[in-house]
Amino acid sequence: DGVLRNIILLNCDLLIFYELYLAVSSGDFGHVENFLSALTMIFAGAGCKNYTGELLQFIQNLKK
């Protein structure tokens, strides 16, 4: 069923954002850093080239 599949995919994305919200509110930057790659993929899939480019540059600067 296509509707069920879309609901499951939406729940997966919402869980990522909820976990990110919890990590930011608790000040756990290590956990936030782990989510940056997932956010980059979400933005890339949505066609948000500017956000994707900025996040990739930010992740690259963190790894220096």
C-alpha positions in Angstrom: 0.0 0.0 0.0 1.5 3.3 -1.1 -0.2 5.4 1.6 1.3 3.2 4.4 4.7 3.4 2.8 4.6 7.2 2.7 3.4 7.4 6.3 6.3 5.2 7.4 8.8 7.3 5.5 7.4 10.5 7.0 7.6 9.0 10.5 11.3 8.2 9.9 12.1 11.7 8.8 10.1 13.2 11.7 12.0 11.0 14.2 15.3 12.3 12.8 14.1 15.9 13.4 12.8 15.0 16.9 16.1 13.5 17.9 17.9 16.5 16.6 15.6 18.7 18.6 16.3 16.8 21.8 20.1 16.9 21.1 20.0 20.6 20.6 17.9 21.3 23.6 20.2 19.2 25.8 23.3 20.9 24.4 24.8 17.6 23.1 26.8 18.8 20.1 28.3 15.4 19.5 24.8 14.0 18.8 24.0 17.0 16.6 27.2 16.4 14.6 26.0 12.8 14.0 22.8 14.1 12.5 24.4 16.6 10.1 25.0 13.9 7.5 21.3 12.8 7.7 20.2 16.4 7.3 22.4 16.9 4.3 20.9 13.9 2.6 17.4 15.1 3.4 18.1 18.5 2.0 19.8 17.0 -1.1 16.8 14.8 -1.7 14.5 17.7 -1.4 16.5 19.7 -4.0 17.7 22.4 -1.6 21.1 22.9 -3.1 22.1 25.9 -1.0 21.4 24.2 2.3 23.1 21.0 1.1 26.2 23.0 0.0 26.4 24.9 3.2 26.0 21.8 5.4 28.7 20.0 3.4 31.1 22.9 3.8 30.2 23.1 7.6 30.9 19.4 8.0 34.2 19.7 6.1 35.3 22.6 8.4 34.4 20.6 11.5 36.6 17.7 10.4 39.7 20.0 9.9 
